[in-house]
Amino acid sequence: MISAPVIDVERLHVSYGGFHAVKDLSFQVRPGEFYALLGTNGAGKTSTLEVVEGHRAATSGTVRVFGQNPRDRRAVRPRTGIMLQESGFSPDLTVKESVRLIGKLTHRTDTVERVLDIVDLRRKAGTRVSQLSGGEKRRLDFATAVYGTPELIFLDEPTTGLDIQSRDALWDAVDKLREEGSTVVLTTHYLEEAQQRADRIGLMHQGTLHREGTVAELTRTLPATVRFTLPVTAPAPPPQAVRQSDGTFLIETFGLQKDLYVLLGWAHDHGVELRELEAGPTRLDDVFRSIGNG
Ligand SMILES: Nc1ncnc2c1ncn2[C@@H]1O[C@H](COP(=O)(O)OP(=O)(O)OP(=O)(O)O)[C@@H](O)[C@H]1O
């Protein structure tokens, strides 16, 4: 049996005056899924999520969250954790008071101490929000997504301003939430984060869903690449390698393993050191760059 989607968006339109920011958008997020909604600037991601989160009414179309209208805050809010780009905690509250407030607003059960540990702010429990650093504020924003282990979590640019340790800690916490069964919706401009973690990606452009699928599905139509440089004394490399204007060699291939094998065999046979060797599947960046080219 296929379980009902957690989020069901059908033919959504969002207009601002005469401007159509979201046009005929449909997508679903399934229980336990990690879905990344990505897109070019001004694509309509925020407008879409504002409707899904219940902050904005759709101009037309249907949006259901847990089968309910997301504007019905009482039905949806207790099951949902939303980490906005700016949560807008009162600057005069302490960290501990802010986390306690999250508990009151969400009506979920948890302990402030547990949440402070997860977002690594226990040492700052008595500090006022106004005195937190940018990264600490961001971790406090994340507490809204953690408190009471909500069934559905929205993460809007969650790692912006976080150092690498805090990023790793945040993703570890997200992994744990997923193990508990939480569904995650991510928006980010850090494509690598989506590429590494998302089960599926929706790629928006100019108000519509330009592409949707797993990373493998999205990158399948573009070739993988191998790049390297050679010492000046090296003989000509295999013909698949094309010399670029900056002096590097590039192989674009749909048979990465085979072409890499040929290249490494050639280097070994000729006693040549391949310098700055990089080989990898197509990255999501390349899919983004191809938007607008067809
Ligand atoms: N309140 C508003 N009034 C008028 N136009 C708006 C309003 N909010 C957004 N827009 C426009 O709607 C379009 C989509 O905006 P939206 O913020 O949803 O895109 P986005 O995908 O989140 O963009 P970004 O990645 O740049 O944050 C943009 O062209 C934006 O200028």
The ligand as a Tripos MOL2 file, in Angstrom:
@<TRIPOS>MOLECULE
LIG
   31    33     1     0     0
SMALL
NO_CHARGES

@<TRIPOS>ATOM
      1 N1          5.3530   40.2160   -1.7940 N.pl3     1 LIG1
      2 C1          5.7190   40.2070   -3.0830 C.ar      1 LIG1
      3 N2          5.2280   41.1190   -3.9510 N.ar      1 LIG1
      4 C2          5.5710   41.0990   -5.2600 C.ar      1 LIG1
      5 N3          6.4130   40.1950   -5.8160 N.ar      1 LIG1
      6 C3          6.9370   39.2770   -4.9980 C.ar      1 LIG1
      7 C4          6.6150   39.2160   -3.5960 C.ar      1 LIG1
      8 N4          7.2810   38.1740   -3.0510 N.ar      1 LIG1
      9 C5          7.9930   37.5970   -4.0500 C.ar      1 LIG1
     10 N5          7.7780   38.2510   -5.2190 N.ar      1 LIG1
     11 C6          8.3520   37.9080   -6.5250 C.3       1 LIG1
     12 O1          7.9590   36.5800   -6.8360 O.3       1 LIG1
     13 C7          9.0400   35.8700   -7.4440 C.3       1 LIG1
     14 C8          9.3400   34.6190   -6.6370 C.3       1 LIG1
     15 O2          9.8720   35.0100   -5.3910 O.3       1 LIG1
     16 P1         10.2920   33.9500   -4.2820 P.3       1 LIG1
     17 O3         10.8120   34.7190   -3.1020 O.co2     1 LIG1
     18 O4          9.1670   33.0120   -4.0540 O.co2     1 LIG1
     19 O5         11.4720   33.1800   -5.0420 O.3       1 LIG1
     20 P2         12.6540   32.2560   -4.4840 P.3       1 LIG1
     21 O6         12.7040   31.0780   -5.3750 O.co2     1 LIG1
     22 O7         12.4690   32.0020   -3.0270 O.co2     1 LIG1
     23 O8         13.9070   33.1700   -4.7590 O.3       1 LIG1
     24 P3         15.3960   33.2740   -4.0850 P.3       1 LIG1
     25 O9         16.1150   32.0010   -4.3820 O.co2     1 LIG1
     26 O10        15.9630   34.4200   -4.8500 O.co2     1 LIG1
     27 O11        15.2040   33.5520   -2.6260 O.co2     1 LIG1
     28 C9         10.2070   36.8430   -7.5290 C.3       1 LIG1
     29 O12        10.2520   37.3920   -8.8290 O.3       1 LIG1
     30 C10         9.8640   37.9210   -6.5040 C.3       1 LIG1
     31 O13        10.3760   39.1680   -6.8880 O.3       1 LIG1
@<TRIPOS>BOND
     1     1     2 1
     2     2     3 ar
     3     2     7 ar
     4     3     4 ar
     5     4     5 ar
     6     5     6 ar
     7     6     7 ar
     8     6    10 ar
     9     7     8 ar
    10     8     9 ar
    11     9    10 ar
    12    10    11 1
    13    11    12 1
    14    11    30 1
    15    12    13 1
    16    13    14 1
    17    13    28 1
    18    14    15 1
    19    15    16 1
    20    16    17 2
    21    16    18 1
    22    16    19 1
    23    19    20 1
    24    20    21 2
    25    20    22 1
    26    20    23 1
    27    23    24 1
    28    24    25 2
    29    24    26 1
    30    24    27 1
    31    28    29 1
    32    28    30 1
    33    30    31 1
@<TRIPOS>SUBSTRUCTURE
     1 LIG1         1 GROUP 0 **** ****
